Amino acid sequence: MKLKTFLFIVLVAAISGFAESAIAQAKTLKITARYLNIPVAARDERAMMRFTIDGKTEREFRIRLASEKPDYHVFCDMEALRGKTILVEYEGNPAGLSKITVDEAIAGADSMYRETNRPRYHFTVRRGWNNDPNGLIFYEGEYHLFFQHNPYEREWENMHWGHAVSRDLIHWEELPVALAPDKHGTIFSGSAVIDRNNTAGFGKNAMVAIYTADSPEKQVQCLAYSNDRGRTWTKYAENPILDTKHIWNSKDTRDPKVFRYESGDYWVMALNERDGHSIYSSKDLKKWTFESHITGFWECPELFQLPVDGKSDNKKWVMYGASGTYMIGSFDGKSFTPESGKYYYTSGSQYAAQTFNNIPATDGRRIQIGWGRIEQPDMPFNMMMLLPTMLTLKTTRNGIRMFSTPIKEIDLLFRPEANVQEQSAEAASKLLSRFADSACLRIKTTLRLSHATSAGLDLNGQHLIDYDMNFNLLNGVFYSPDEMTSMEISADIFLDKTSVEVFIDGGAYSFSMARKSRANNKEGFRFWGHNIEVKKLEIYSLTR
Ligand code: FRU
């Protein structure tokens, strides 16, 4: 074969191969209304979509554009671009391009928050995916919940910071996306602070987000700031502010948790790097000095101080990672020194929990929100946040331990329905089963065992409580009541459409899980165990 012919064949092959995978099909759209509604189907492959305005890329993301019937629609809030004409390019099957619409409403807005499997008192995103809570902060009467978010599909991809605000930690209003991917990468987890004294020069009381930008090469730490209560954000022009891959010989350097170290008058960052949490310090949020590193933690660091048994003259520091396993110790502003073993206070679906910065001293609580890794079947959104909880340190027979209880604001959501004491398992099961069809319930109960060995409460065959006094297992995980000879166990149970959260013995331990659908079992609630007594049973329904 002559060289020319060979080259021609290679060229043709290259072009035709390229045409199949990456040549984008395009469509122009005039932004005449607030939202773009884009059809998505799980059976279509993910491919890159790009918006171009006046020759400049406005955004690009990976999406499964529905080539035929969509599973659901996702939306882009285009308010800031109203009146412009955009070029939409797609590298995958272009059949769905013609079905992207411009509308004043989000597709499906009429049933928003009333979908069959939409949790009723837990935060969920309107459309797409959420994982970790990010940038939890209280400021000027509002709690801010930022979160890991894929606006374009109900699966993990295209990480953004979504945003919601609340005045009571219970009713959340979702706002437009706060941070979108840029040249440094997608926006991974991080935290937020209020820069009262303008140490960074972004303005007095600027809300500053410190987050990880993730790219195929590395993870670096970046800043963005807002001077309008988190409504609009500007990325710091000199990002990244921390790039440590070469030091750790690892791509895993992420999830900065920053707080003001009051006794030192500087900022502290806990950052997960490779095999544990590093501590950095800074005067201005921009230049960071490495101080120390402690191994044994993975992702999403937390570090905060709590009084022991509510006594402000005896405070300890708590450090944990994404799983929630924690150590108690001391912190001198530079390094954390554990003074305990490593313990757990929760298990099940919770991951990557974060606590709020900037809670007023008059409140003084350490409030936490965790990601609930719970599937939302057949919904245009996926995952959820678990209930906000209050963390405390208490002295137990085994030493100081962290307790987690639902915040008191949650009480306002529930109305008492029944309250009985000293019931047989049969009588209590019968009473509770009257509420078995309620999607949402709160049940406070105390079981008293009198014979070995196990006792519990089921709903339609699913173990809400499964206590084995012999092996000291609670739903499969080791648990011993602080009074280890006690034959009682108490639980505060929250049922929502798709989730179960259970707080045991005043928050000494908690667990959460997906609520099983009840298609093939309709036995209702059933207390079980050899001659058990239901010492207490309080039933509450949702007030709205
Ligand atoms: C934890 C985590 C973080 C990371 C984020 C990405 O769930 O893996 O470490 O920043 O999720 O979405």
Residues whose N, C-alpha, C, O or C-beta is under 5 A from the ligand:
A	BS01	FRU	D132 Q148 M159 F188 S189 R254 D255 E299 C300 A352
